[in-house]
Amino acid sequence: MGLAHLRAARNLGLEPVGLCDQNSENLAKAAAEAGVDASACFGNSSALFAANPGTDLVLIATTADSHRTLVEQAAAAGARAVLCEKPMATSVADCDAMIAACERSGTRLAVNHQMRFMDQYSRIKGELDSGRFGPLASMNVVAGCFGLSMNGSHYCEALRWLCGSDIVSATAWFAPGALKNPRGPQFSDQAGEMRFETADGRRLMMSIGADQGHGMTVTYAARYGHIFVDELEGVYYATARKPEHRDMPVTRYGMPWDRWEVRFPQADNVGPTQAVIEALLKGKDYPDGRSGRNAVAALAAAWRSAEQGSGMVRVDDLGEYANKRFPWA
């Protein structure tokens, strides 16, 4: 993702003034691609920020365990804007500290939840906003075992953005054992089934079982119809009750309908990240720290639910789970 961030920034005409990576091979590769002199390459973040105070933009593409430290350092160094990878942090308390640090320094903070700039979500929002489907009721994800924090956090933010309403509660059932993460033995994630609900009653359900090995599909169920999205294929199928039958009760689920198919380009990491950076620099319509925090709080609520009997947990009543650090990458 570091190279994706770098390419996205350069596509916007931005030139890097400094690079940092603890891995010297990765650092050399990035420097060669960007044409950055060795004197502007650093093996630790303190030296990077000391040499580059007041930069226009800091891109943080590390694992989540270092996000708080790096965001606080960037804010203290006077960065005007920061884009941080997701999940925003490994605890809700760290999210709060990151937001506070940026508010003190006047730094804009974005989290790289890119869904509003991806066709498989922006097109769906257009369909839902058209009124043809009526209010969205639920977002139902059935996918391969992609991890609650790794990809599940994206769906939490997607629901929040589509509905314009924060997630307020979670219920979860975790598969036995943790998912090992290739980014290091210290990282792990969770598989299983999860249910999230927004303040206005819309639901996100995820089935990402440890025995599911393929695909990313989403069904949006609304009052008058369904939209089924195959995100890997780049296609969605929509069915909506004909307008003349919309006054019929929802129990009449088989009323005559219209059906259509829409294909969209498959997403990459660079284009949507570029769109987030552009929105951040303009100062509008970007996934900010508070939306990133809501996703992390939803994940923490899911963990508390799964570890304490799978009851419903509110994100504003996390108890000790607000400070708990999770092994997310």
Stockholm file with secondary structure:
# STOCKHOLM 1.0

chainA/1-329         MGLAHLRAARNLGLEPVGLCDQNSENLAKAAAEAGVDASACFGNSSALFAANPGTDLVLIATTADSHRTLVEQAAAAGARAVLCEKPMATSVADCDAMIAACERSGTRLAVNHQMRFMDQYSRIKGELDSGRFGPLASMNVVAGCFGLSMNGSHYCEALRWLCGSDIVSATAWFAPGALKNPRGPQFSDQAGEMRFETADGRRLMMSIGADQGHGMTVTYAARYGHIFVDELEGVYYATARKPEHRDMPVTRYGMPWDRWEVRFPQADNVGPTQAVIEALLKGKDYPDGRSGRNAVAALAAAWRSAEQGSGMVRVDDLGEYANKRFPWA
#=GR chainA/1-329 SS CHHHHHHHHHHTTCCCSCEECSSHHHHHHHHHHHTCCGGGEESSHHHHHHHSTTCSCEEECSCGGGHHHHHHHHHHTTCSEEEECSSSCSSHHHHHHHHHHHHHHTCEEEECCCGGGSHHHHHHHHHHHTTSSCSEEEEEEEESSCCIIIIIHHHHHHHHHHHTSCEEEEEEEECSSCEECTTCTTCEECCEEEEEEETTSCEEEEEECTTCCSCEEEEEEESSEEEEEETTTTEEEEEEECGGGTTSCTTCTTCCEEEEEEECCCCCSHHHHHHHHHHHHHTSSSCBHHHHHHHHHHHHHHHHHHHTTSCCEETTCCGGGGTCCCCCC
#=GC SS_cons         CHHHHHHHHHHTTCCCSCEECSSHHHHHHHHHHHTCCGGGEESSHHHHHHHSTTCSCEEECSCGGGHHHHHHHHHHTTCSEEEECSSSCSSHHHHHHHHHHHHHHTCEEEECCCGGGSHHHHHHHHHHHTTSSCSEEEEEEEESSCCIIIIIHHHHHHHHHHHTSCEEEEEEEECSSCEECTTCTTCEECCEEEEEEETTSCEEEEEECTTCCSCEEEEEEESSEEEEEETTTTEEEEEEECGGGTTSCTTCTTCCEEEEEEECCCCCSHHHHHHHHHHHHHTSSSCBHHHHHHHHHHHHHHHHHHHTTSCCEETTCCGGGGTCCCCCC
//
